[in-house]
Amino acid sequence: MDTYDVIVIGSATVGGTAAAALARLGLEVALVDRRAPPQQRTDAELDPRVVAVSPGSQRLLEAIGAWSALDPQRLAPYSAMQVRAGHGRLDFTANEHGLSRLGWIAELPELDRAAAAAAQAARRVETLWPRNVKALRTTQDRVEVELDDGRLLTGHILLGADGARSRVRAHAGIAVDSHHYNQKALVAHLVTARPNPGIAWQRFGALGPLALLPLPGGRSSLVWSVHLDQAERLMRLDDEDFAAEIETHAADAPFGKIAQSGPRHALTLVRRQSRQLAAGRVALLGDAARSVHPLAGQGLNLGLGDVAVLVEVIAGWKRDRDPSAILARYGRRRRSDSILVAGGIHGFNEIRALGEPGRQAMALGFGALARLRPARDIFVNRACGLAEVGPALQQLENGRE
Ligand SMILES: Cc1cc2nc3c(=O)[nH]c(=O)nc-3n(C[C@H](O)[C@H](O)[C@H](O)COP(=O)(O)OP(=O)(O)OC[C@H]3O[C@@H](n4cnc5c(N)ncnc54)[C@H](O)[C@@H]3O)c2cc1C
């Protein structure tokens, strides 16, 4: 029987970061995944799955040593964000908020790899992949994870970072509310007549939110969330007609005509919110805790915000004490934050779906927000994830790993 302080199920970006961060606090961690992490990409092709990484998330990844494992050539910073709805415009620049950038666009598999590698490099983390979980048990005084190779892991705390269909969540008996958007996110990499200089551009248009995010080499990543029927239609178009559709719906984007459109992928969108983020010795992080619409680029950032808060509350835990109370504290803090952010994102999508009146209402809202400096500051602070990561960072940087 192998004994740990914390057992983490799921070693993608959120689970890998959690394991590496908790080890820096001096805890013994087991990190289990049914798959091995992705291999490092060395070819020029970028993975179609890219995500916006906030400065707060970047700092957390830096603190555990994952950020430096990313190839800078495969990252694209953005220092401007431009949002459009009807005639409404909302522009943010890093400069006006005293930041060097508003975030980075990075390949998700590369982030997964770097976080898992940071965990693997940590002395107090034992990585176990690829391993299937055969059984999970929680008792009054411990958690047990039985693996399919016969190994039995025991620990004080079980963390579920095992994604939207979390087995840990089901094991803990935590109910989840799901909402099918009846939308798919179409993603593709584009070459435009004018290179994208580092602008995250988005229009809440008639078919759905259409984002053009900067990629290395001046390319843009399209993330277009549309109704299932439209997704089917758009996926069937040839490259030329697809490019023409994007040009119609993003006519005021500052990048000109689309010269080339890469392979398209369509991802089903479901909103999920776990009713609790902690139960007894079990806590949920990342998509296991909630999954949100990609229109605000916040899913992974919320997950890394979970890690930051978890680190902060666990730092005060003594091994001989029942961790339920501190996990409950984590759960309360992150659930209210999740509901606020996920609810806001959901609300945007619902208002947009009301058609032209909805988009006009958004335009009015944009106008008001554009004039209210304190509200803009709050918005940028939250979007950049600067609130969560502050106190936790110090603890990680002082960590004993
Ligand atoms: C189109 C699209 C665009 C997005 N854009 C952004 C963006 O711009 N910014 C942003 O912040 N977020 C974005 N997101 C969301 C983001 O991708 C997710 O929130 C994030 O990747 C979730 O990470 P995770 O580590 O929680 O879960 P996952 O990546 O799902 O990882 C779960 C891990 O658990 C493992 N696992 C699962 N079950 C088991 C089991 N039973 N036993 C062992 N291991 C198990 C899996 O193998 C996997 O490694 C986007 C999402 C979509 C769909």
PDBQT file of the ligand as one rigid body, heavy atoms in Angstrom, charges set to zero:
ROOT
HETATM    1  C1  LIG A 501     -13.384  25.364 -28.514  1.00  0.00    +0.000 C 
HETATM    2  C2  LIG A 501     -12.827  25.589 -27.144  1.00  0.00    +0.000 A 
HETATM    3  C3  LIG A 501     -12.039  26.704 -26.901  1.00  0.00    +0.000 A 
HETATM    4  C4  LIG A 501     -11.538  26.957 -25.613  1.00  0.00    +0.000 A 
HETATM    5  N1  LIG A 501     -10.793  28.074 -25.406  1.00  0.00    +0.000 NA
HETATM    6  C5  LIG A 501     -10.332  28.343 -24.168  1.00  0.00    +0.000 A 
HETATM    7  C6  LIG A 501      -9.554  29.520 -23.914  1.00  0.00    +0.000 A 
HETATM    8  O1  LIG A 501      -9.315  30.333 -24.816  1.00  0.00    +0.000 OA
HETATM    9  N2  LIG A 501      -9.097  29.746 -22.643  1.00  0.00    +0.000 N 
HETATM   10  C7  LIG A 501      -9.386  28.889 -21.621  1.00  0.00    +0.000 A 
HETATM   11  O2  LIG A 501      -8.978  29.171 -20.484  1.00  0.00    +0.000 OA
HETATM   12  N3  LIG A 501     -10.112  27.767 -21.832  1.00  0.00    +0.000 NA
HETATM   13  C8  LIG A 501     -10.584  27.468 -23.069  1.00  0.00    +0.000 A 
HETATM   14  N4  LIG A 501     -11.296  26.322 -23.288  1.00  0.00    +0.000 N 
HETATM   15  C9  LIG A 501     -11.543  25.402 -22.160  1.00  0.00    +0.000 C 
HETATM   16  C10 LIG A 501     -10.328  24.519 -21.818  1.00  0.00    +0.000 C 
HETATM   17  O3  LIG A 501      -9.862  23.844 -22.970  1.00  0.00    +0.000 OA
HETATM   18  C11 LIG A 501     -10.707  23.509 -20.729  1.00  0.00    +0.000 C 
HETATM   19  O4  LIG A 501     -11.392  24.185 -19.693  1.00  0.00    +0.000 OA
HETATM   20  C12 LIG A 501      -9.446  22.853 -20.121  1.00  0.00    +0.000 C 
HETATM   21  O5  LIG A 501      -8.638  22.318 -21.145  1.00  0.00    +0.000 OA
HETATM   22  C13 LIG A 501      -9.832  21.781 -19.101  1.00  0.00    +0.000 C 
HETATM   23  O6  LIG A 501      -8.656  21.273 -18.510  1.00  0.00    +0.000 OA
HETATM   24  P1  LIG A 501      -8.717  20.156 -17.370  1.00  0.00    +0.000 P 
HETATM   25  O7  LIG A 501      -7.292  19.862 -17.057  1.00  0.00    +0.000 OA
HETATM   26  O8  LIG A 501      -9.632  20.572 -16.284  1.00  0.00    +0.000 OA
HETATM   27  O9  LIG A 501      -9.427  18.893 -18.041  1.00  0.00    +0.000 OA
HETATM   28  P2  LIG A 501      -9.031  17.977 -19.268  1.00  0.00    +0.000 P 
HETATM   29  O10 LIG A 501      -8.179  18.696 -20.240  1.00  0.00    +0.000 OA
HETATM   30  O11 LIG A 501     -10.306  17.392 -19.776  1.00  0.00    +0.000 OA
HETATM   31  O12 LIG A 501      -8.138  16.825 -18.630  1.00  0.00    +0.000 OA
HETATM   32  C14 LIG A 501      -8.648  15.768 -17.880  1.00  0.00    +0.000 C 
HETATM   33  C15 LIG A 501      -7.555  14.717 -17.687  1.00  0.00    +0.000 C 
HETATM   34  O13 LIG A 501      -8.064  13.671 -16.863  1.00  0.00    +0.000 OA
HETATM   35  C16 LIG A 501      -7.762  12.406 -17.428  1.00  0.00    +0.000 C 
HETATM   36  N5  LIG A 501      -8.815  11.486 -17.001  1.00  0.00    +0.000 N 
HETATM   37  C17 LIG A 501     -10.146  11.586 -17.255  1.00  0.00    +0.000 A 
HETATM   38  N6  LIG A 501     -10.788  10.563 -16.657  1.00  0.00    +0.000 NA
HETATM   39  C18 LIG A 501      -9.861   9.810 -16.016  1.00  0.00    +0.000 A 
HETATM   40  C19 LIG A 501      -9.918   8.629 -15.233  1.00  0.00    +0.000 A 
HETATM   41  N7  LIG A 501     -11.074   8.004 -14.976  1.00  0.00    +0.000 N 
HETATM   42  N8  LIG A 501      -8.773   8.123 -14.747  1.00  0.00    +0.000 NA
HETATM   43  C20 LIG A 501      -7.580   8.749 -14.996  1.00  0.00    +0.000 A 
HETATM   44  N9  LIG A 501      -7.467   9.873 -15.729  1.00  0.00    +0.000 NA
HETATM   45  C21 LIG A 501      -8.596  10.399 -16.227  1.00  0.00    +0.000 A 
HETATM   46  C22 LIG A 501      -7.732  12.654 -18.921  1.00  0.00    +0.000 C 
HETATM   47  O14 LIG A 501      -6.963  11.664 -19.588  1.00  0.00    +0.000 OA
HETATM   48  C23 LIG A 501      -7.106  14.056 -18.996  1.00  0.00    +0.000 C 
HETATM   49  O15 LIG A 501      -5.698  13.979 -19.035  1.00  0.00    +0.000 OA
HETATM   50  C24 LIG A 501     -11.825  26.055 -24.552  1.00  0.00    +0.000 A 
HETATM   51  C25 LIG A 501     -12.604  24.918 -24.792  1.00  0.00    +0.000 A 
HETATM   52  C26 LIG A 501     -13.120  24.683 -26.075  1.00  0.00    +0.000 A 
HETATM   53  C27 LIG A 501     -13.997  23.487 -26.312  1.00  0.00    +0.000 C 
ENDROOT
TORSDOF 0
